Amino acid sequence: MFLSRGRVFLGSCVSSSKHVIGCSPAGVAASLICTHTLEGHTHRGSGAHRGFLRLNMAQSIVDSMRTASTGTLLVTDHLNYWGGKRVKPRQERNAEPVFEPATGRVLCQMIPCGAEEVDEAIKSAHSAYLKWSKLSGMERARVMLEAARIIRERRDNIAKLEVINNGKSISEALVDIDVAWQSIEYYAGLAGGLAGQHVQLPGGAFAYTRREPLGVCVGIGAWNYPFQIATWKSAPALACGNAMVFKPSPMTPVTAVILAEIYKEAGVPDGLFNVVQGGAETGSLLCHHPMVAKVTFTGSVPTGKKVMEMSAKGVKQVTLELGGKSPLIIFKDCDFENAVKGALMANFLTQGQVCCNGTRVFVQREIMPQFVEEVVKRTKAIPIGDPLLESTRMGALISKPQLEKVLGYVSQAKKEGAKVLCGGEPYVPSDPKLKGGYFMTPCILDNCRDDMTCVKEEIFGPVMSILPFDTEEEVIRRANNTTFGLASGVFTRDISRAHRVAENLEAGTCFINNYNISPVEVPFGGYKMSGFGRENGQVTLEYFSQLKTVIVEMGDVESVF
């Protein structure tokens, strides 16, 4: 890693110019000897000599973010991690460029792992699992709490790296990193309480249950919350005594390896949390591997179906957190100000690239005109631009194809009769370095019908469809008329109606008088084609463990033979 001419590089040293900090390319979390060049004077010698810095790699990479800015980062270090260190790809063919969403420039190369590398990572995880699973819950908790502390300490810089790789605003990314360390801290608190049940049987016999780990779990992440998803999957897995091999999205490969190094620094056995890079082929290798006990996947419905099919061949446990087309219902007796803010939060976080977004906004007809007027006014005022600026509230979409896909949905909506009240167009910021970025203006669609493509399909971009309704019974029926069932929301002052509507909505989550808050203490997951299994909350421990029954006879065996 080094800083040179206003550009930060993560990787091996290749020069020694003014104001350069250079260090070994090895990505281990143990101490590394680095050369510090200042004002053109290079100091070389042992670690005890003047001018040498002894740095942890995860610390040093993250520390470099203090001087990074949009359009200045190149990542050249290895992005695979197992056995307690970064691992060089065996072959560098099939490399895919990874783009910085805000600028459109190449950030790094993603080199997918092949069968031998996947096998190596899984065997490394299994070796670590044999050690980790023998620790008590309290022993595991202490290590996890240290990992949470390290993330909390380096929060700002991890968030900057996440922004550069993902394109979301820094204000959001900071919250994501907070949720990440909170997730690890929460499951650390539960690790020591994992327990079974005692059952008294006739004649002095008894039985008890043991909650035991599964073994090696595979986590497959999405590109909208790269670091946070890695912690949501790994924290409960590790708390239960499992190991994890994590595959991030090929579009956001950079920050998962930082988490691996932090776990290593906190004290987990080498191999407990490994990172393999790749796309569909690498994911297939993971799902088919005989040493994998569980696969937890976040992503689209079509890919989720394939993960489920592949995992079924080995009868592996599966958790699927898939897409959504969630309804947000706004009754005329709502707190109007909160309803408007809730609708914006339900649609425009992370440039609209959120699976549980409430993109079908049903508004009771009596307040429809004033609601539309106010939400359009505030949508037009959303600051778009450099995602690393604190004033920015909407950054860039993840990729050019995703931007074109979302714009295509807007065009299709217009063809089908929807009216664009604002936005829905490519946006070019005034900053020259952002002219190649994947920006668009947030869009409000009116005159929508339930049978329109924009209302039925998940767009995964900053597009809100507004639909009028008249009665509670009608809107519940329309809200449930979807193959998805991830989330839902209702704004009303009528407490009885709020709970009645929540009961009748077919979704894994229902927000009452709020939207898109995800406390780590409460479960998150879907109904119908939005998946099954849960993330977050105490119940998730059941999805990363298995129950063994032990029956103890204290007397003689009664035999019929």
C-alpha positions as CSV (number, residue, x, y, z in Angstrom):
1,M,0.0,0.0,0.0
2,F,1.3,3.4,-0.8
3,L,0.3,7.0,-1.4
4,S,1.8,8.7,-4.4
5,R,0.8,11.7,-6.4
6,G,-2.6,11.9,-4.8
7,R,-3.5,8.3,-5.6
8,V,-3.6,5.5,-3.1
9,F,-2.5,2.0,-4.2
10,L,-3.2,-1.1,-2.1
11,G,-0.6,-3.7,-2.9
12,S,3.1,-4.2,-3.2
13,C,5.7,-1.4,-3.2
14,V,6.9,-0.4,-6.7
15,S,8.5,3.0,-6.0
16,S,10.0,5.2,-3.3
17,S,9.1,8.8,-4.0
18,K,8.2,11.8,-1.8
19,H,5.6,11.1,0.9
20,V,5.4,7.4,0.2
21,I,4.6,4.7,2.7
22,G,5.5,1.4,1.2
23,C,5.0,-2.1,2.7
24,S,5.1,-5.8,1.8
25,P,2.3,-7.0,-0.4
26,A,1.6,-10.0,1.9
27,G,-1.8,-9.6,3.3
28,V,-1.3,-11.4,6.6
29,A,-2.7,-10.1,9.8
30,A,0.5,-10.7,11.6
31,S,3.1,-7.9,12.1
32,L,4.8,-6.8,8.9
33,I,7.9,-4.7,8.4
34,C,7.4,-1.6,6.3
35,T,9.7,1.0,4.9
36,H,8.7,4.6,5.6
37,T,10.0,7.2,3.1
38,L,9.6,10.8,4.2
39,E,10.8,13.9,2.4
40,G,12.8,11.8,0.0
41,H,14.8,10.1,2.8
42,T,14.5,6.3,3.0
43,H,15.4,4.4,6.2
44,R,16.1,0.7,5.9
45,G,17.0,-1.8,8.6
46,S,15.4,-4.0,11.2
47,G,12.1,-3.3,12.7
48,A,13.8,-1.7,15.7
49,H,15.6,0.8,13.5
50,R,14.5,4.4,12.9
51,G,12.0,4.9,10.1
52,F,10.5,1.4,10.2
53,L,6.8,0.9,10.9
54,R,5.5,-2.4,12.2
55,L,2.0,-2.6,10.8
56,N,-0.9,-5.0,10.7
57,M,-2.0,-5.3,7.1
58,A,-5.7,-4.9,7.8
59,Q,-4.8,-1.8,9.9
60,S,-2.5,-0.4,7.3
61,I,-4.9,-0.8,4.3
62,V,-7.8,0.7,6.2
63,D,-5.6,3.5,7.6
64,S,-4.7,4.5,4.0
65,M,-8.3,5.5,3.5
66,R,-7.7,8.7,5.5
67,T,-6.0,10.2,2.4
68,A,-8.1,8.5,-0.3
69,S,-10.8,10.3,-2.2
70,T,-13.1,9.5,-5.1
71,G,-11.2,8.5,-8.2
72,T,-7.8,8.0,-6.4
73,L,-7.8,4.4,-5.4
74,L,-6.3,1.4,-7.1
75,V,-6.4,-2.0,-5.4
76,T,-3.6,-4.4,-6.4
77,D,-3.3,-6.6,-3.4
78,H,-4.7,-10.2,-3.4
79,L,-8.4,-10.4,-2.5
80,N,-8.5,-14.1,-1.6
81,Y,-8.0,-15.1,2.0
82,W,-7.6,-18.4,3.7
83,G,-5.2,-20.1,6.2
84,G,-4.8,-16.7,8.0
85,K,-3.4,-14.8,5.0
86,R,-4.1,-13.3,1.6
87,V,-3.6,-15.8,-1.1
88,K,-2.3,-15.1,-4.6
89,P,-4.5,-16.5,-7.4
90,R,-3.0,-19.7,-9.0
91,Q,-3.9,-18.4,-12.4
92,E,-4.7,-14.9,-13.5
93,R,-6.8,-15.8,-16.5
94,N,-10.5,-14.9,-16.6
95,A,-9.9,-11.7,-14.6
96,E,-12.8,-9.3,-14.5
97,P,-12.4,-5.6,-14.1
98,V,-14.1,-4.1,-11.0
99,F,-15.3,-0.5,-11.5
100,E,-15.6,2.4,-9.1
101,P,-19.3,3.3,-9.5
102,A,-18.8,7.1,-8.9
103,T,-16.2,7.4,-11.7
104,G,-16.5,4.4,-14.0
105,R,-12.7,3.8,-13.7
106,V,-11.2,0.4,-13.0
107,L,-10.7,-0.1,-9.2
108,C,-9.2,-3.5,-9.3
109,Q,-9.2,-6.9,-11.1
110,M,-11.4,-9.7,-9.7
111,I,-9.7,-13.1,-10.4
112,P,-12.2,-16.0,-9.8
113,C,-11.2,-19.0,-7.7
114,G,-11.1,-22.4,-9.4
115,A,-11.8,-25.9,-8.0
116,E,-8.4,-26.3,-6.3
117,E,-8.6,-23.0,-4.6
118,V,-12.1,-23.5,-3.4
119,D,-11.1,-26.9,-2.0
120,E,-8.1,-25.4,-0.3
121,A,-10.2,-22.7,1.3
122,I,-12.9,-25.1,2.5
123,K,-10.3,-27.5,4.0
124,S,-8.6,-24.6,5.7
125,A,-12.0,-23.7,7.2
126,H,-12.7,-27.2,8.4
127,S,-9.3,-27.4,10.2
128,A,-10.2,-24.1,12.0
129,Y,-13.7,-25.4,12.8
130,L,-12.3,-28.4,14.6
131,K,-10.5,-26.0,17.0
132,W,-13.1,-23.2,17.2
133,S,-16.0,-25.6,17.9
134,K,-14.2,-27.0,21.0
135,L,-14.1,-23.6,22.7
136,S,-16.8,-22.6,25.1
137,G,-19.3,-20.0,24.1
138,M,-17.7,-17.4,26.4
139,E,-14.3,-18.1,24.8
140,R,-15.7,-17.5,21.4
141,A,-17.5,-14.4,22.6
142,R,-14.3,-12.7,23.8
143,V,-12.7,-13.1,20.4
144,M,-15.8,-11.8,18.6
145,L,-16.0,-8.8,21.0
146,E,-12.5,-7.9,20.0
147,A,-13.4,-8.1,16.3
148,A,-16.3,-5.8,17.0
149,R,-14.1,-3.4,18.8
150,I,-11.6,-3.2,16.0
151,I,-14.3,-2.5,13.4
152,R,-15.7,0.2,15.7
153,E,-12.3,1.8,16.0
154,R,-11.7,1.8,12.2
155,R,-15.3,2.5,11.3
156,D,-14.7,5.7,9.3
157,N,-12.0,4.3,7.1
158,I,-13.7,1.0,6.4
159,A,-16.8,3.0,5.4
160,K,-14.7,5.1,2.9
161,L,-13.4,1.9,1.3
162,E,-16.9,0.5,1.1
163,V,-18.1,3.7,-0.6
164,I,-15.4,3.6,-3.2
165,N,-16.2,0.0,-4.0
166,N,-20.0,0.3,-3.8
167,G,-21.0,3.9,-4.7
168,K,-23.4,4.6,-1.9
169,S,-23.1,7.8,0.2
170,I,-20.7,8.0,3.1
171,S,-23.5,8.9,5.4
172,E,-25.1,5.5,4.7
173,A,-21.9,3.5,4.7
174,L,-21.1,4.7,8.2
175,V,-24.4,3.3,9.4
176,D,-23.6,0.1,7.6
177,I,-20.3,-0.3,9.4
178,D,-22.0,0.4,12.7
179,V,-24.6,-2.3,12.0
180,A,-21.7,-4.6,11.2
181,W,-19.9,-4.3,14.5
182,Q,-23.2,-4.3,16.4
183,S,-24.1,-7.7,14.7
184,I,-20.9,-9.3,15.9
185,E,-21.3,-7.8,19.3
186,Y,-24.9,-9.0,19.6
187,Y,-24.0,-12.6,18.6
188,A,-21.0,-12.6,20.9
189,G,-23.5,-11.8,23.7
190,L,-25.6,-14.9,22.7
191,A,-22.7,-17.3,22.2
192,G,-22.3,-18.1,25.9
193,G,-26.0,-18.8,26.3
194,L,-26.3,-21.5,23.7
195,A,-27.9,-24.4,25.6
196,G,-30.1,-27.4,25.3
197,Q,-33.0,-28.8,27.3
198,H,-33.3,-31.4,30.0
199,V,-36.3,-33.8,29.9
200,Q,-37.1,-36.1,32.8
201,L,-38.3,-39.6,31.7
202,P,-40.0,-42.5,33.6
203,G,-38.0,-44.7,36.0
204,G,-35.2,-42.2,36.6
205,A,-34.2,-42.0,33.0
206,F,-33.7,-38.7,31.3
207,A,-32.9,-37.0,28.1
208,Y,-31.1,-33.8,27.1
209,T,-30.5,-31.9,23.9
210,R,-27.2,-30.3,22.7
211,R,-27.1,-27.4,20.3
212,E,-24.1,-28.1,18.1
213,P,-22.4,-26.4,15.2
214,L,-23.0,-27.5,11.6
215,G,-19.3,-27.3,10.4
216,V,-18.2,-25.3,7.4
217,C,-20.8,-22.8,6.2
218,V,-20.7,-20.9,2.9
219,G,-21.8,-17.3,2.8
220,I,-22.6,-15.8,-0.6
221,G,-23.0,-12.0,-0.4
222,A,-24.6,-9.2,-2.5
223,W,-23.1,-6.0,-3.8
224,N,-25.5,-3.5,-2.1
225,Y,-24.2,-4.1,1.5
226,P,-20.8,-5.9,1.0
227,F,-19.2,-5.5,4.5
228,Q,-22.5,-5.6,6.4
229,I,-23.8,-8.8,4.8
230,A,-20.4,-10.5,5.5
231,T,-20.9,-9.8,9.2
232,W,-24.6,-10.7,9.2
233,K,-23.7,-14.1,7.9
234,S,-20.5,-14.7,9.8
235,A,-21.4,-13.5,13.2
236,P,-24.1,-16.0,14.0
237,A,-22.2,-18.7,12.3
238,L,-19.1,-18.1,14.4
239,A,-21.1,-17.7,17.6
240,C,-22.4,-21.2,17.1
241,G,-19.0,-22.6,16.6
242,N,-18.9,-22.9,12.8
243,A,-16.3,-21.8,10.3
244,M,-17.3,-19.8,7.1
245,V,-16.1,-19.5,3.6
246,F,-17.5,-16.3,2.2
247,K,-17.8,-15.3,-1.5
248,P,-18.6,-11.6,-2.0
249,S,-20.2,-10.3,-5.1
250,P,-17.7,-10.1,-8.0
251,M,-18.7,-6.4,-8.3
252,T,-17.7,-5.6,-4.7
253,P,-14.7,-7.8,-3.8
254,V,-12.7,-5.4,-1.7
255,T,-14.0,-5.2,1.9
256,A,-14.8,-8.8,2.8
257,V,-11.0,-9.5,3.0
258,I,-10.7,-6.7,5.4
259,L,-13.2,-8.4,7.7
260,A,-11.2,-11.6,7.4
261,E,-8.0,-9.8,8.5
262,I,-9.9,-8.2,11.4
263,Y,-11.2,-11.6,12.6
264,K,-7.6,-12.9,12.4
265,E,-6.3,-9.9,14.4
266,A,-9.0,-10.5,17.0
267,G,-7.7,-14.0,17.6
268,V,-9.8,-16.6,15.6
269,P,-7.9,-19.7,14.4
270,D,-6.3,-19.4,10.9
271,G,-9.0,-20.4,8.3
272,L,-12.1,-19.7,10.4
273,F,-13.3,-17.0,8.1
274,N,-12.0,-17.3,4.5
275,V,-12.8,-15.3,1.4
276,V,-12.9,-16.7,-2.1
277,Q,-13.5,-14.4,-5.1
278,G,-15.6,-15.3,-8.1
279,G,-18.9,-15.4,-9.9
280,A,-21.4,-18.1,-10.7
281,E,-18.8,-20.9,-11.4
282,T,-17.1,-20.3,-8.0
283,G,-20.4,-20.2,-6.3
284,S,-21.3,-23.5,-7.9
285,L,-18.1,-25.1,-6.6
286,L,-18.9,-23.9,-3.1
287,C,-22.5,-25.2,-3.2
288,H,-21.5,-28.6,-4.5
289,H,-18.5,-29.2,-2.2
290,P,-19.0,-32.2,0.1
291,M,-17.4,-30.6,3.1
292,V,-19.9,-27.7,3.2
293,A,-22.8,-28.1,5.7
294,K,-24.8,-25.0,4.9
295,V,-25.2,-22.3,2.3
296,T,-26.6,-18.8,3.2
297,F,-27.2,-16.6,0.1
298,T,-28.3,-13.1,-0.4
299,G,-29.3,-12.0,-3.9
300,S,-31.8,-12.4,-6.7
301,V,-34.6,-15.0,-6.9
302,P,-33.3,-16.7,-10.1
303,T,-29.8,-17.2,-8.5
304,G,-31.4,-18.2,-5.2
305,K,-33.2,-21.0,-7.0
306,K,-30.0,-22.3,-8.5
307,V,-28.3,-22.1,-5.1
308,M,-31.1,-24.1,-3.6
309,E,-31.0,-26.7,-6.4
310,M,-27.2,-27.2,-6.2
311,S,-27.3,-27.4,-2.4
312,A,-30.1,-29.9,-2.4
313,K,-27.9,-32.4,-4.2
314,G,-25.8,-32.7,-1.0
315,V,-28.8,-32.2,1.3
316,K,-27.2,-29.0,2.7
317,Q,-29.1,-26.6,4.8
318,V,-29.9,-23.3,3.0
319,T,-30.9,-19.8,4.0
320,L,-32.1,-17.6,1.1
321,E,-32.6,-13.8,1.4
322,L,-33.9,-12.9,-2.0
323,G,-35.7,-10.0,-3.7
324,G,-38.8,-8.1,-3.0
325,K,-41.5,-5.7,-4.4
326,S,-42.7,-4.5,-1.1
327,P,-45.9,-2.5,-0.4
328,L,-45.9,0.7,1.7
329,I,-49.5,1.6,2.6
330,I,-50.2,5.2,3.7
331,F,-53.7,5.9,5.2
332,K,-55.3,9.3,5.3
333,D,-55.0,9.5,9.1
334,C,-51.2,9.1,9.0
335,D,-48.8,11.6,10.5
336,F,-48.2,13.2,7.1
337,E,-44.7,14.4,7.7
338,N,-43.5,11.0,8.9
339,A,-45.3,9.3,6.0
340,V,-43.4,11.4,3.4
341,K,-40.1,10.8,5.1
342,G,-40.9,7.1,5.4
343,A,-41.7,6.8,1.7
344,L,-38.3,8.4,0.8
345,M,-36.5,6.1,3.2
346,A,-38.4,3.2,1.7
347,N,-37.2,3.9,-1.9
348,F,-34.0,5.8,-2.1
349,L,-31.4,4.4,0.3
350,T,-28.4,3.0,-1.5
351,Q,-29.7,4.5,-4.8
352,G,-32.8,2.3,-4.5
353,Q,-30.7,-0.9,-4.5
354,V,-32.3,-2.4,-1.4
355,C,-34.2,-5.7,-1.6
356,C,-36.8,-4.8,1.0
357,N,-37.6,-1.3,-0.4
358,G,-41.3,-0.3,-0.3
359,T,-41.4,0.6,-4.0
360,R,-45.2,0.1,-4.4
361,V,-46.4,3.1,-2.4
362,F,-50.2,2.9,-1.9
363,V,-51.7,6.2,-0.9
364,Q,-55.3,6.7,0.2
365,R,-57.1,8.7,-2.4
366,E,-58.1,11.6,-0.1
367,I,-54.5,12.6,0.6
368,M,-53.0,11.6,-2.8
369,P,-52.6,15.1,-4.3
370,Q,-50.8,16.6,-1.4
371,F,-48.7,13.5,-0.8
372,V,-47.5,13.5,-4.4
373,E,-46.7,17.2,-4.4
374,E,-44.6,16.9,-1.2
375,V,-42.7,13.7,-2.1
376,V,-41.9,15.1,-5.6
377,K,-40.6,18.3,-4.0
378,R,-38.3,16.5,-1.6
379,T,-37.1,13.9,-4.2
380,K,-36.0,16.7,-6.5
381,A,-34.0,18.2,-3.6
382,I,-32.0,15.0,-2.9
383,P,-28.3,15.9,-3.3
384,I,-26.6,13.6,-5.9
385,G,-22.9,13.5,-6.4
386,D,-19.5,12.4,-5.0
387,P,-20.5,9.7,-2.5
388,L,-17.5,10.6,-0.2
389,L,-18.9,14.1,0.5
390,E,-20.9,14.3,3.7
391,S,-23.5,16.5,1.9
392,T,-24.3,13.8,-0.7
393,R,-27.4,11.8,-0.1
394,M,-27.5,9.7,-3.3
395,G,-24.4,8.2,-4.9
396,A,-23.9,6.1,-8.0
397,L,-25.6,2.9,-9.0
398,I,-23.3,-0.2,-8.9
399,S,-22.6,-0.5,-12.6
400,K,-23.3,0.7,-16.0
401,P,-25.5,-2.3,-16.9
402,Q,-27.5,-1.8,-13.7
403,L,-28.0,1.9,-14.5
404,E,-29.2,1.0,-18.1
405,K,-31.5,-1.6,-16.7
406,V,-33.2,0.8,-14.3
407,L,-33.5,3.5,-17.0
408,G,-35.0,0.9,-19.2
409,Y,-37.7,0.2,-16.5
410,V,-38.5,3.9,-16.5
411,S,-38.9,3.9,-20.3
412,Q,-41.1,0.8,-20.2
413,A,-43.3,2.5,-17.5
414,K,-43.9,5.5,-19.7
415,K,-44.8,3.2,-22.6
416,E,-47.3,1.4,-20.4
417,G,-48.9,4.7,-19.4
418,A,-47.1,5.8,-16.2
419,K,-46.4,9.5,-15.8
420,V,-42.9,10.5,-14.7
421,L,-43.3,13.3,-12.1
422,C,-39.6,13.8,-11.7
423,G,-36.2,12.1,-12.4
424,G,-35.6,8.9,-14.2
425,E,-32.8,10.3,-16.3
426,P,-29.0,9.9,-16.4
427,Y,-27.3,12.5,-14.2
428,V,-23.8,14.0,-14.9
429,P,-22.4,15.7,-11.8
430,S,-20.5,19.0,-12.3
431,D,-17.2,17.5,-10.9
432,P,-15.2,16.3,-14.0
433,K,-13.9,13.2,-12.2
434,L,-17.5,12.0,-11.9
435,K,-18.5,12.3,-15.5
436,G,-18.0,8.6,-16.1
437,G,-20.0,7.6,-13.0
438,Y,-23.3,5.7,-13.0
439,F,-25.6,8.4,-11.6
440,M,-29.3,8.9,-12.3
441,T,-32.0,11.2,-10.8
442,P,-34.4,9.6,-8.4
443,C,-37.7,8.9,-10.1
444,I,-41.4,9.2,-9.0
445,L,-44.0,7.4,-11.2
446,D,-47.7,8.4,-11.1
447,N,-50.7,7.1,-12.9
448,C,-49.5,3.5,-12.2
449,R,-51.6,0.3,-12.3
450,D,-51.1,-3.0,-10.6
451,D,-50.5,-4.8,-13.9
452,M,-47.6,-2.5,-15.0
453,T,-44.1,-3.9,-15.3
454,C,-42.8,-1.2,-13.0
455,V,-45.3,-2.3,-10.3
456,K,-44.8,-6.0,-10.6
457,E,-41.0,-6.5,-11.1
458,E,-38.2,-5.6,-8.8
459,I,-36.3,-2.7,-10.4
460,F,-33.5,-2.3,-7.9
461,G,-33.0,1.4,-8.5
462,P,-34.3,4.8,-7.3
463,V,-37.8,4.4,-8.7
464,M,-41.0,4.9,-6.7
465,S,-44.4,3.9,-8.0
466,I,-47.4,5.6,-6.4
467,L,-50.8,4.0,-6.5
468,P,-54.1,5.3,-5.1
469,F,-56.5,3.2,-3.0
470,D,-59.8,3.6,-1.3
471,T,-60.4,1.0,1.4
472,E,-58.3,-1.1,3.8
473,E,-59.7,-4.4,2.4
474,E,-58.9,-3.4,-1.1
475,V,-55.3,-2.3,-0.4
476,I,-54.4,-5.4,1.5
477,R,-55.6,-7.6,-1.3
478,R,-53.6,-5.5,-3.8
479,A,-50.5,-5.4,-1.6
480,N,-50.5,-9.2,-1.3
481,N,-51.0,-9.7,-5.1
482,T,-47.3,-10.5,-5.7
483,T,-44.9,-13.5,-5.7
484,F,-42.6,-11.6,-3.3
485,G,-43.0,-11.3,0.4
486,L,-39.9,-9.7,1.9
487,A,-41.2,-6.6,3.6
488,S,-44.2,-4.2,4.0
489,G,-45.1,-1.0,5.8
490,V,-48.1,0.9,7.0
491,F,-48.5,4.5,8.2
492,T,-51.6,5.3,10.3
493,R,-52.5,6.8,13.6
494,D,-55.1,4.1,14.2
495,I,-53.4,1.5,16.4
496,S,-56.0,-1.2,15.8
497,R,-55.7,-0.8,12.0
498,A,-51.9,-0.8,12.2
499,H,-51.8,-4.2,13.8
500,R,-54.7,-5.6,11.8
501,V,-52.9,-4.6,8.5
502,A,-49.6,-6.0,9.8
503,E,-51.3,-9.3,10.5
504,N,-52.8,-9.6,7.1
505,L,-49.8,-8.5,5.0
506,E,-48.0,-11.5,3.6
507,A,-44.4,-10.5,4.3
508,G,-41.6,-11.4,6.6
509,T,-41.4,-7.9,8.0
510,C,-43.9,-5.2,8.5
511,F,-42.9,-1.7,9.5
512,I,-45.5,0.4,11.4
513,N,-45.0,4.2,11.0
514,N,-41.4,3.8,9.9
515,Y,-39.5,2.0,7.1
516,N,-36.1,0.4,6.4
517,I,-34.7,0.1,9.9
518,S,-32.9,-3.2,10.6
519,P,-32.0,-3.6,14.2
520,V,-29.7,-6.6,14.6
521,E,-31.8,-7.8,17.5
522,V,-34.8,-8.7,15.3
523,P,-35.1,-11.3,12.6
524,F,-35.1,-10.4,8.9
525,G,-36.3,-12.7,6.1
526,G,-39.0,-13.3,3.6
527,Y,-42.2,-15.1,2.7
528,K,-43.0,-16.7,-0.6
529,M,-40.4,-16.2,-3.3
530,S,-38.4,-13.8,-1.2
531,G,-36.8,-16.7,0.5
532,F,-36.7,-18.6,3.8
533,G,-34.6,-18.8,6.9
534,R,-33.8,-15.7,8.9
535,E,-30.9,-13.3,9.5
536,N,-30.4,-11.3,12.7
537,G,-32.2,-11.9,16.0
538,Q,-31.8,-14.8,18.3
539,V,-33.7,-17.2,16.1
540,T,-30.9,-17.2,13.5
541,L,-28.8,-19.3,15.9
542,E,-31.1,-22.1,15.0
543,Y,-30.2,-21.8,11.4
544,F,-26.5,-22.1,12.1
545,S,-26.7,-25.1,14.5
546,Q,-28.2,-28.5,14.8
547,L,-29.9,-30.3,17.7
548,K,-28.7,-33.5,19.1
549,T,-30.9,-35.6,21.5
550,V,-29.1,-37.7,24.1
551,I,-31.3,-40.3,26.0
552,V,-29.8,-41.7,29.2
553,E,-31.1,-44.9,30.8
554,M,-30.4,-45.2,34.6
555,G,-31.8,-48.7,35.1
556,D,-31.9,-52.0,33.2
557,V,-32.9,-52.4,29.6
558,E,-36.4,-53.8,29.1
559,S,-36.1,-56.1,26.1
560,V,-38.9,-58.0,24.3
561,F,-36.4,-60.6,23.0
